[in-house]
Amino acid sequence: MSEIQKIDKFDGVIEGFKHEPGVHCTSSAVRDVFEFHGWKMSEALIFGLGSGMTLAYLKIPKMIPFFGGRNKDFVADLCSSLSVSLNEFKSKNETEGWRRLKRHLNEKTPSAIEIDMGYLNYQKSSLPSDDFHFGGHTIAICGFNSKQNTVFVADTNFSQLLEVTYDELSKGRNSTIDRFMAPNNLIYEFDFPVKMPELSTIIEDVLHRTGKYLTSKGGRMLRIMGIHSGTTAIDVLIKDLDRWLKQSDEKLQFRCMQQAGFIGTKEHNYGTGGGLFRYLFAEFLEEISIKLNNELLHQLASFYEKLGRKWEICAESFTHIGGGLEKDETKRTLNDIKIDLSEIRKLEEEGANKLLNFVI
């Protein structure tokens, strides 16, 4: 009998677990787990309180460069904001990783885990290519089917619970193909305090931290590795776009189509919610503005909604190149993107200063 079959105490979906479809994998999975423990919150609130929005351009050797907008320490920052104790369990040992997850299943506790989405069969039709791998995808494990040797999972915008075979689960949790985002059997383990702190007591720190992420250049060693952060990351991308033209037409089109997804339109994105997560952050600000009856937060929400649209226009331009254009038209479109990015940089800096100086 394999390890996957040794679920001791139950079979099926964990009682009380509810999945609410979302737009971003991590904030969606964490939202589901939080609600199970009695902390019912919107995905936007989860994302915003975790200072989830940032700026980053990754030019890591042997990886296709891409520009992203989500803070990698989002879950830790969320827990810090809410005084929730967090343990990020990791192990490179497959058996140890499964035993840890099995323990949570036996305790009838859903788990937010990271997995290489390239091994999830239900995701195949939505991936940019057959060999696409992203190890930082987050799903919630919420049950077990002993007859089929599968686990039940909740995943972002899928409205229904899905079943994943142990083979998919194991390969995905132990994948090293995406070496920068290898899952290493990661499980987010939470210990909740008696009650949530009042939002009015934490919102300033949350927004100040977000502003710092948007303006931070990162350390020298990170830049040497090819990881550029803050508004200066936009400067690096602008300079780099001319180098992108030196790629073959096929590689350039693939790179631009991929970048379009990482920024995202509302209709087509890789879990950003569109507009490089700015729409999701604007939704957070609007929700907080209503809860706290604060006009300044409402104005900030409007600012980031408009900034999201600016990023969305960039994504649409990258999509045009990805669809195949004549050489001259490709150059013109990239020049348009550079102009748009220069304007966006100013707005990102303006927004960051608003966040840094926010007083309730």
N, C-alpha and C positions, 0 to 999 in steps of 0.2 A: 504494500500500500504506500503510495507516494505521500510526501509531506502535505500536499494540497488537500488530500482527502481527510486529514486528521483534524477536522473541525469538531470540537468536543460537545458543544452545548446547544447549537441551533443550526437550522438550515433555512435559507431564504433571505429576504431583505430585512435589515435591522428595523424593528418596530419603532415608529416615531420618526424615522428619517424621511425628510422631504427635500426634493430637489426643485429649485427654482431656476429656470434657464437664465443665463447671463451672457455677457459679451466678452469677458476675459477669463481665461481658465483658472488662474490662481484665486482671484477675488471671488469667482463663482463657487469654486470648491470650498474655500474657507468659509464663505457665507453659509453654505449648506451645513457644514460641521458646527459652526457657531450656533445656528438656529437649533440644531439637535440638542445642544447643551443649554437652550433657553435664552440665548442671546440673539434675538431676532433683529436683523439689520438688513438694509438694502445693500446690494453689491456696490453701488456708488459710495455709500458710507464706509464700507469695508475698505475700498480702494483709497479713498481720500484720507481716512484716518491713518492709513499705512504710508502716507506720503508716497503713493505709488507712482507719481508722475516725475519723470526726469528727462534728461537728454544724454544720449550716448552714441558714439560712432565707433564701431569695432572693425579694426583692420588687422585681425590676427592672422599670422602666417598660415597658409593652406586652408583658409576659410574665405568664402565670398564675403567681402565687406558689406556691412549693412548699418543703417541708422535706426536706432530704437528709442523708445520713450518711457520705459518702465523701470523703476528702481528695483534692482535685484534683491535688496534687503527688505522688500515690502512687508513680508509676513512678520519679520522680527520687529520692524518699526511699528506695525499695527499693534502687536502684543505689548510693546513698550508703551504706546499711547494709552492702552486700555488696562494696563497693569495685569495682563494675562501672562502667566508663566509659560514659556515656550522651550521645548526641547526638540532640536532638529536631529532626529536619529538618522545616522548614515552608516552604511557598511558595504564593503566591496565583496562580501561573502554572500552568495545567493541563498544558502540555507539559513544563515543568520537573519538575513533580510526578510525571508518568508516567515520565520518563527516569530519575529517581532510583529509583523502584520497579522499573523494568525492569532497572536495574543489579544490584539484589539478586537478581532472578529469574535473570539470566544467571549470577550467581555461585552459584546454587542455594542461596540463603540465604532462609529464610522471614522475613517482616516483620510486625511488629505495627503496624497503622495505625489511625487514627481516620477515621470515616465517618459521614455522616448516615444513620441507619438507615431514614429515611422513603423512601429510594430503593432499599432492598434488597427485591426482590419477595418473597423467601421469608419476610420478616418481616411482610408486610402483614396477615396474619390475626391477628397477636398485638398489633398497635398499638392504642392507645386510640381512635384516630379516623383517617379517611382522610387528613386533612391534618396528621397528627402528624409532627413533625420533631425529632430529637435528634442534634446533630452530634458528640457526645462518645462515640459507640459505637465500641468497639474490636473488630477482628477480626484474624485472622492470614492473610496471603496466603501460600499454600504451593505454588503451581504455576500452569501455564498450558495452555490447550487451544487450539492454533492453528486447528484446524478449525472450532471454534465461536466463536472470538474471545471467550473467557471466561477468567477466572482462578478457580483453586480457592481456597476460603476455609474456615477453621475458625471457628465462631462459638459461643461459650458452651455452651449446653445441647444444641445439635444434635449428635447422636452421629456423624453421617456428614459427610464433607466436602461442601461445596456449590459450585455454579458460579454466578458473577456475571458478567454481560455487561460489556463495557467501558463501555457507555453508563451502566449502573447505577453502576459503579465511579467513572467520571469525574464524574458528577453528584453522587454522594454525597461524594466527596473535595473537591469544589470548591463545595459548597453554602454559601450564606450566609443561608439562611432562619432557622436558629437562630443569630442573630448573636452571642449570648453564648458559644456553643460551636462556632463555625465550625471545621471540621476543618483547613482550609488545607493539605491534602495531607500532614498530619502522618505521619511515619514514626519509630518509636522504633528507634534504631540503637545496638546494644550492642557493647562490647568487653570481653571477660571476662578476669579475671586467671587465673593458673595454677590456683588453688584457692579454694574458698569459705572465708571466715573461720569460726572455731569459734563456734557459736551462743552459748556461754557468755560470749564476749568482747563480744558486741554486744547481747544481749537487754536489758540495763538501759537503754542509750541509746534503743533502739527503743521501749520502754514509756514512758520519760520523755517522748520526743517526742510520742507518742500522747496522753499526759496533758496536755501543753501545748496541743495542738490542741483538746482537749475543753474547756479553760478559757479559751482566747484569745478576746478580744472582737473581734479584727481591728482594722484601722486606721480612723480617722475617715472617710477618703475612701471606703472600702469601705461603711461604714454609710450614708453619704450616697447612694451608688449603690444602696442597698437590699440589701446583702449582709451578713447578720448571722451571726456564728459563735460557737462555744462554747456553754456552757450558757445564756448570755444570749439566744441565738437562740430557745430554748424560751420564754423570757419574752415575746419579741416575738410569737411565734406565738400564745400564749395570749391576749394582748391583741387580736390581729388576728381571732380567730375570730368575735367579735361583728360585725366588719365583713363577714365572709363572708356573714352572714345577709342582708345588704342586696342580695346578688346575686339575680337571677331564679332560680326553682326549677331551671330547666334548667342555668344556668351553675353554680349551687351544686352540683348533683348531679355535673356533669362534673368540677368542681374537686376535690370530695371523692373521687370514684372515682380520679382521677389521683393524689391524695395517698396514697390507700390503696396504690397500686402503688409509689410512691416509698419508702414505709415497708416494706410488703410482709408478707404471710403466707408461710409456707413453700410454699404451693400457688400463690399469685398474687402476683407481684412483678415489678418492672422491673429485674431483675438485682441484687437486694440479698441474695438468699439468705434473705430474711425477717428481720423484726425489726430493720430499719434497719442491716443488716450486723452486728448484734451476734452472731447465731448463727455467722457465718463467723469473727468475731474470737474467739469462745469456742472454736471448733474449733482455731484457731491456738494458743491458750493451752494447750489440752489436749495437743496434739501436742508442744509445747515442754516441757510439764511431764513428759511421758514420756521425751523425749530427755534432759532434764537431771535427771530424778528429783527434781523440785522440788514439794513439797506446796503451797507458796504459789501457784504458777502453776496448780495444779489447782483451788485454791479460787477463784482469779480466773476461771478458765474457768466454774465453776459460777455465779459471780456474773453474768457476762455472758450466760450461757445464760438465766438468769431475767430479766435486763433485756431480752433479746431478746423474751421472751414478753410483757413489759409493752408494748413497742412494737407487737408483733403484735396485741394487744388493741385498741390505738389504730387500727391499720389496719383491723381488722374493724369498728370503730365508724364510721370514714369510709366503709367499703363500704356499711353500712346506709343512711347518708344518700344516698350515690350511687345506691342502688337506688330511691330515692323514698320519702319519709315525709311524713306530715302535718306541718303547720307546727309545732304544739306538740311533736310527737315529735322533730322535727329540732332544736328548741331544747334539749330535754332531752338529746338525744344529744351535742350540742356541749358542753353543760355537763358531761356525764360525761367527755368527752374532755379538757376543761380540768382537771378534777380529776385524771384519770390523768396528764396531762402535768406537773402540779405535783409529783406523786409521783415521776415519772420524772426530773424535773430534779434532785431531791435525790439520787436513785440515780446519775445521771450524774456529779454532782459527787463523790459518794462514790467511785465507780469511778475517776474521774480522779485523785483524791488517792492511791488505792491504786497507780495506775500511776506517778505522780510520785515516790512514796516507795519504789518497789520496789528491793530490794537482793537480789542473788542469793546 
